Structures are given as C-alpha cells and as structure tokens.
Amino acid sequence: MGFTFHLIMVLQDEIKQILIDFDNALPEKILEILTQIQPYLKSEITQKYLEGKIHDIMILTDIVEKKKLCKNLKPYLDWYLQGI
C-alpha cells in the first residue's frame, strides 16, 4: 500500500507542476499524465472518450496543435486533484 500511495503522491505533484506552468509543459508529458489518470475515471464512457482524445493528439505532428488540444483536456487534471 505504501508504494501505491507514493505513486499517487508523485502523480499529484506532477499534475500540480503542469498546472502551475501549463503553457510551458510539453504535450507529451501532459498526455503521459492523462494516460495515467484515465483508469481512475469512474465512468467507462469517460475513460474511452479520454483514451480517444489522447490517441488523436498523440498522432499529430504539429506541436502547436497538440498544445491547443491538450489545453482542452486540462479539466481532467483538475478533476484528478479534486478526487474525481
């Protein structure tokens, strides 16, 4: 249990850092974090929706477009910190 708690705390710290300086966060890091929190979403429909959005962003090559689309998923980071 201690190991799992540690991982959750590290994830929360990473999310806080991204939210503090979202404009300078790398889209790949944001997507990595979103992938990690996706299984914690309560609704399977929401999990699948987020999975699709993550996939759609990952296949893009334009970093500006990736960043713009990542910004649309920012509420998932907030929800995770609030305990979904």
Phi, psi and omega in degrees: 000324180298321180295315179297316179300318179299316180297320179296318180295320178296317178298316178298319178297319179296319179297316179300318180295319178297315182293327178296319183230054186303320183296336180255000178286142179286135179304324180298321179291318178299315180294323177299315180295316179299322177296323180290326183271344183307316181295343181275351178291139188288325184264132177296326178298317179293320177300314181293321178299311180296319178303316179295318179296317178300313180300314181301322180285320182300327184278351178287151177254339181279112183297325180295317178294320177301314182298317180298316181289327176297323180300326178294338182262003180306324179302332178296325177293317178298315181299320180298316180295331180275359177095018179035000000 
